[in-house]
Amino acid sequence: MKKFLIAAHGNLALGIKSTLELFLGDALDFTYLTAYTDDAPNLEEALENFFSSIDSRRIRR
């Protein structure tokens, strides 16, 4: 299964999330990261968690 990461400043990623869910539902595996807002998670930690969740054997090189 493919995983997608959408990361943006402010709340843009959340706006993209609502738009995609409107058209696609939750059929695809998207991860959304907001950056530089008061309630944003630690960006480095969130990116590390996302990339560690990808099975490295399935990545094409």
Stockholm file with secondary structure:
# STOCKHOLM 1.0

chainA/1-61         MKKFLIAAHGNLALGIKSTLELFLGDALDFTYLTAYTDDAPNLEEALENFFSSIDSRRIRR
#=GR chainA/1-61 SS CCEEEEEEETTHHHHHHHHHHHHHTTCSEEEEEEESSTTCCCHHHHHHHHHHTSCGGGCCC
#=GC SS_cons        CCEEEEEEETTHHHHHHHHHHHHHTTCSEEEEEEESSTTCCCHHHHHHHHHHTSCGGGCCC
//
